[in-house]
Amino acid sequence: MAPWPVGNGGAVSKPFNMTAALQGNWSLPTQIWSVLGRLAELPQDCRALDIMRSVVVIDPGIAGLSVVTGALVQLRAAGLAVGTL
């Protein structure tokens, strides 16, 4: 069964609630934090985890998006060393 209602050709067959945001803290071997506005907390989260240097692995096709560049600016402005790959 599809994770969302679909009709022929993958088109949505009826309206459904898109506002139910995926939120939570998961632990795989690595925690993933997801909630609207969470990116603003990235520098303090890094510090809480004793992360002072990091590498962001990003696809070149989306590296220039504001969400990516904004995160890098926030981390660097907080005095954290950040590299990209």
N, C-alpha and C positions, 0 to 999 in steps of 0.2 A: 504494500500500500504506500502511496506517495505521502511524504510528510506534510503536504498541503493539498487542498482540493484542486484537482486539475480536470480539464475537459479534453477535447480532441486537440492533439498537437501540443499539449503542455500548457494551454491557456487556462487561466483561472476560471472555474465554472461558476463560482459564486463568491461574493465578497467575504472576506474573513479579516479578523482583527490583526492588523500589522503593528499595533502599538504595544503588544505584549513583548517587551524587550527580553532578550536572553541576558540573564544576570547570574552571577554566582562566583564562587571561588572554587576552582577545581585543583586537585593535585594529581598530576600524572607522575613524572618525576619532577615536573616544574609546575608552579602555580600559574593559573591564568585568571586574571581579574577582568571582569567585563561588566560595565554599566556606563550609562551616559555620563560624560564629564569626568570619567576616571583618569583620562590622560593628564589632566591638570595635577593629579597627585603623583605622577610618575617620579619626579625627583625625590620627593620625601619617601616614597616606597623604596627607591633604590638605596637611599641612606639607611632606612630601617633594616634592610637586608645586607648592609655593609658593602654595597656595590658602589665603587668609586670610578671604575672604568668598565665600559661595556662596548660591545659590537652589535650594531643593528644590521641584521641580514635582511635585505629588501630587494625585491624585483626591480630592475632598472626602469621598467615601464610605469611604476607607481612611486618611484623615489622622489619625484618632484611634487607630489600632492601635498596640500597644506597640512593634512593630518600628520604626515611623516616629517616634513620640514619643521612644523610647529613643535613636535616632540623633541627633535634634535636641538632646536633653539632653547627649549625649556631646560633640557638636561645640561646643556653647556652653560646657560645663564646661572644655573645652580652650582656651577663649579665642577660638574662631573665630566670626565673625559669620555668622549663618544666617538667611535669610528663606525664606518659603514662598509658593507661588503655587498 
